[in-house]
Amino acid sequence: KDAWYLDTVCGFVSGFATTCVMCPADLVKTRLQNQPVDSATGRGKSYANFVDAVVKIFRSEGGLAFYKGFWSLFLRTGPHYVLTFSIFGVLKRELNS
C-alpha cells in the first residue's frame, strides 16, 4: 500500500539521480557562461563550444571535476522532488478514496 514515507523516499532518490545526471551538464553550462569574452569577436576565450569545454575540463581537472557543486545542486533540487512526490502522492490517495 502507498504511504507518504514511500513518496518521500522516492522523491529523494529521484532528486539524487537527477542531480547525478544534470551536474556535469550544469557545470559545463556554467563554465561556458562565465568564461571571459573577446571584445573584438564576441566569442569566449576559454572554450569554443560545449564539446571543447568538456574535453578541456576533463584533461585539466579529471572526471570528478564534472561533479563540483554536486551538493549545492542537490540541495536546490532535492527538496523540490521530495515535496513534489509527497504532495502528489497524498493528493492522489485523497482524491481516489
Summary of the structure (lengths in Angstrom):
residues: 97
radius of gyration: 19.2
end to end distance: 13.0
largest distance: 65.3
contacts: 247
relative contact order: 0.20
helix: 77%
strand: 2%
